Structure formats: C-alpha cells, structure tokens
Amino acid sequence: MAEEVKNPVKDIPVGVSSSVIIVSILYCLMAASVTASLPYDMIDPDSPFSGAFKVGSSGCRWVSNVIGVGASFGILTSLLVAMLGQARYMCVIGRSRVLPSWFAKVHPKTSTPVNASTFLGIFTAAIALFTDLNILLNLISIGALFVFYMVANAVIYRRYVTMGTTNPWPTISFLSCFTLISVMFNLLWHFGPSGKPKAFLLGACVTMAIGVLQLFHFMVPQTRKPEFWGVPLMPWIPSISIFLNIFLLSSLDRASYVQFGFFSCLSVLVYVLYSVHSSFDAEEVGALSQKTGESMKESVESEDNTLKV
C-alpha cells in the first residue's frame, strides 16, 4: 500500500507497528477470556469461543450464534485483505513485465489495480470453492512463513552489503550458518533423544547461534543506515525472525512441503519460459546489444571509408 499512502516513510512503520501491537493485545485478551471461562480440557479446538457458550447455560447459547456470524465476517475480511495486498503485488510485477502488463492496468477514477483485483477475486473464489480448507490453510501458512524468512534474510543483507563496495560473502556465510543452526535445532526438537541429552544438545545449538550472531555483529559493520526509520537492534531482531519462521515451518506436515514445492517449481517454470524474456531487464539487454551492434557496424563502415580514401 506504500504507493497509496501520503507519507509512506512515516505512516507505514506507524501503521504496521500499531496494528501488530493492537492485534497481539486482542489475541491475548481473547485467550485469557476463554481459559477463564472453561477448563483447558473442555475447550473445543475447532470453535473455542462459540463452544464456550454452548457448554454454559442454555440462556447464553444465542451468543454462540452471534460469535459464529462474526467469525464468518472475519474470514471474509481476511480474504479481502489478502486480495488487497496480492493485487498490488501483481500490479507491480506486471509493470516489470515479469507477468503480462495487463495486470498493471490502474483504474482511472479509483486509481486501483482493477485487472489484478478482478483476476484474483475470480481465482481466489474458485480455489476456495473446490479446495479443502486444511490444504488452503497449510499452503497459506507455508507460503507466508517462507516469505517472512526471506524478508528477514533480505533485511540483514541489505543493511550490511552495498553492491560494488563491500564483500557480500561474510553476510552470506552468516545467514547460511545461522539458518543451518536453526534447522539443526528443529531437527533435535522433533527427533532428538528425550531427557537431559536433548536439553544439552538444544542448549548447544542456542549457544552456537548466539556466538555466530555476536561474531557477525562485531566483525561486520553496517554499510547502510536508514535515514528515517529502520529495524532496530540489528541483526538481532531479523535473526530471531529467521529462527522463529524456521521453527514454525518445521511444524507443518509433509504434504504441505510437497504442495509448496510443486507450486514453486511451477512459478520457476513460468519465470524461465516467459518472465525472463518479457521483463524490462531483458528488453534493456536487448537494446544494449542492438546499440553495441549498431556502433560496431558504424565503426566498420567508417574504417572502410577511410581505407577507400
């Protein structure tokens, strides 16, 4: 939404931070109210709030229906918000010709990506109609967590690497090493021996992660500091995000990884067969080659004319 904000440098950090704080507080209050209403072993995992009122007296069961209606509107709102962001992603990608430029069309009156929004609305409705809910939830989870993992890596890379002036390998080595330690921690968490050996191995992984993080923090200086607003406590916060995203990714089932791998391969196939040849970068390379060829042709012609003279 940065293009539609009057002062994105100030408004987007404030909006994102305050939204996360408000939602976190609401979630904590909701969890506290449910656990205060019922013993934990009586909470329905599929519908904890509406189920809490069904367990109580019959006079409060109408509240369960109200909560169900509210939950339905909440799902609808989540879909609309997801489409809002995805339409703008697709619009920007369409501008660079990685996808057809048809997706980049903006409505002249509302200044919104009308084609991308229409396509995503129909596509999302079709998927929601014919796909099992659990499959959709797992795909959304693994996609979002993978994106968050990549963004956390990109934040560190951008802050510590400036192309052409700094060596990127220390940062790449740190990110690779920290990811490997996080994967080892999760493997031990799920498949390690129980008891004290497991606690010792997990503690060793945490110690290694902190050591690598501290070594990188003191050995590699930041090359770019944001002028207005940036992620504080670098590189601690993005590194914690990397670890938590890998931890959550490890909790998903095998089918989710198979489906994610299939769609990832499909995306790479589209990129290789279409996007690379259609993007502005490819056009710039083609124009550069054409200019180089024309200049070489002119130089050859001028040499021929000189020899004739």
N, C-alpha and C positions, 0 to 999 in steps of 0.2 A: 504493500500500500504506500510505499515511500513516494511514488510519483504523484499521489493524490493528497499528500499532506502539505500544508502550507510551510511549515518549518520542520522538515524531517530530522535535522540534526538534533533538535531539542525534543520534538513531540514523540518520535518513535521510541527512544530509550525510556522516556517517562511512561508512555502508553504500555510498552511491553512489561516493564518492571512493576508498575502498579497493578496491571492485570494479573500477573503471576502471584503477587502478594495477596490480592483480594481473593483469587480462586483458592489459593492454599489455605487461607483462613477459613473460607466457607467449607472446604473439604474437611478440615479438622473439626469444625463445629458439627458438621453432619455426622462424622464418625463418632464423635463424643455423644451426640444425642441418641444414636442407635444403640451404642453399648450401654448407655444409661437407662434405656427403655427395656432392654431384654438381656438375658444372659447370652454370652457369646455362642453357646452351643445351640441356641434356639433361633439364631439369625439365619434367614433364608439367603443363601449366596446369590440367587438369581434375582430376587426382588427384596432387598433388605428393608427398605423404608415402607413400602406398601405392605409387606408381610408383617412388619412390626405392629401395624394397626389391626391386621386380621387376627393376630394372636390375642389381642386385648378384648375388651368388652364389645358386644355387638353394636353398641351405640356409636362407636368410633370407626366402624368399618367403612362408612361412606368416605372417610378421609383417604382410605386406601385407593378408592377410585379416582379421587382428585389428584393424588400423587401419580397414579398411572397416566392420567392425561398430561400432567406436567412433564413426566418423563418422555412421553411421545413428542411433545413440542421441543424438549431438549435435544432429542435425536435429530429432529428436523433442523433445528438451529445449527447443530454441529455439521450436518451435511452442507447447509448453505455457507457456513464459514469456510469449510474445506474447499467448496467450489469457488468461493471468492478469491482465495489465495491461488488455487490452481489455475484459474482463468488468467490471472495476471502473470503467473509464471509462463504459461503457454503463449501469452501475448508477447512477452519479451523474447522468448525463444523463437517465435515466428518472425520477429524483426530481424534477427540474425540469420534467418533462412535455414536454421537447423531443422525447423518444421516448416511446412508451407506458409508463405506470407499471408495467406487467407486468415490465419489465426490472429494476425497482428492488427486486423481492422478495428478501429475505435469508432464508436457511435458519435456522430457529430453533435448531438444535443446533450447526451448524458456523459460523454467522454469516458465510457466504459468499454472494455473489450467484448463487443457483442457477439462476434462469431465464436470466440473461445468459450464464452459463457454458455451459449446455446449448445455447442457440441458437448461440453462437459455435463450440462444438465441432462441431455438425452443419454449420454454414455453412462453417467452415474445411475440414472434411473433404471437402465437396462441391467446393469450389474447387480444393483440392489434387488431387482425383481427375480433374477434367475440364479443367484449365488447364495450359498448357505451363509448365515450370519457369522458363524465361528470362523469360516475361511476368510471372510472380509475383515473381521477384527484382527486376525493374526497377520494378514497382509498389511493392513494399516499400521499395526504395531511394528513389524519388522522394517517396513519402509521408513517410518518416522524415526525409529531408533538409529537406523543406518545413516540417515541424513544428519541427525544430530551428532553422530560420531564423526562424520566427515567434516561438519561445520566446526566442531571443536578442534580437529586437526588443522583446518584451514586458518582458524584464528591464531594459533600458535605460529604456523608457518608464515603468515602474513606479517606478524609482529616482529619476527626475528630474521626474516630473509627479505632482502631487496635485490631483485634480479639485476645482475651485472655488476654489483658492488660487493656483495657478501657471498660467502661459500654456503650453499644450502645443505651440504652433507651433514654437518653437526645436528641441525634441526631434524633432518630426515632420519638420522640414526636414532635420535632421542625418541621421536614419535614411533618408530618401528619397535624399539626396545621396550618402551612403555606399553605399547599395545600387546607385545608378546608376554610381558609380565602379567598384564591384566587377564589374558587368555589362560595363562598357567594358573592364576588364582581361581578362575572359574572352573577349570578342569578339576582342580583339587577340591573345590567346594562341592562339586556334584559327584565326583568319582573317587575322591581320596579316602584313605583309611580313617575310620572313626576314632574318636578319643583324642588323647594327647598328641599322637603323631600328626593328626590332621591340623590341630591348632598350631603346632610348631611350624609345619610347612606353610600354612596360611600366613602366620606371622613373619616368616622368612620372605614371602612374596611381598608383603606390605613394606617390610624394611628395605628390600631391593628397590621397590617402586619409589619410595621416599628418597633413597640415596641417589638414584638416577635423576630424579626430579631436582634435587638440590644441586647436584653436579652440573646439570644443564643450566640451572638458574644462575650459578656463579661463573660458569665458564663462557657462556654465550650471551653477549649483550643484545639488548633490543635495538633494532635499527629503525623502527618506525613507531612513534608515539602519537596517538590521536590528538588532534588539536582541541576538539570539543568534548567528546565522550568516548570512552573505550572500556573494555573489560578490565576490571581492577584485579589486583593480586595475581598478575601473570607470573609464571604459567600455571599457577595452582588451580584456579577455577576451571579452565579448559581441560586440564589433566584429570581432575575429578570427574568432569563430564564424560571424558573418554572412558574412564573406568566404570562409571555407573551405566553407561549405554552398553558396554560390552557385557556387564553383569546382567542387565535386563534382556539382552539378546540371547544369552545362554539359557534363559528360562523358557524360550519358545520351542515348539516341537519340531520334529524333523520335516514334517510336511510343509511347514511354513518356509523353511530354507529351500526346499525343492521348488515351491511355487515362486519364491522370490528369485531364485536362480534362473528359472525359466523366463520370467518377465525381464530380468536384467539382460539375459542373452538376446532376447527379442529387441530390447532397446539398443543394444550394441549393434545388432544386425541392421536396424533402421539407420543408425548413425553412420555405419560404414558404407552402406549401399546408397543412402540418399543425402544425409546431412553434410557429410564431408564435401560432397561435390556441389552442394547448393548453397553453402554458407557464404557469408561475405568474405571470410578469410580465404576461401578457395577462389572467389572472384578476384580478390586483391592479388593473390599469387598468379592467377592467370593474366591479369592486367600487367603485372610486373614482368612476366615472361614475354608478353606481347611487346611491351615497351623496350625490353632488352633486345628482342629480335629486330625490332624496327631500327634501333640505334646501331646495331651491328650491320644491318643492311645498308644504312646510310653511310657508315664508315667505309664499307667495302666499295660502295659506289663512288665515294669521294676519292678513294685510293685509285680506282680505275680511271677516273677523270684526270687525276694527277699524272698517272703513267702515260695516258694518251697525249697530254700536253707536253 
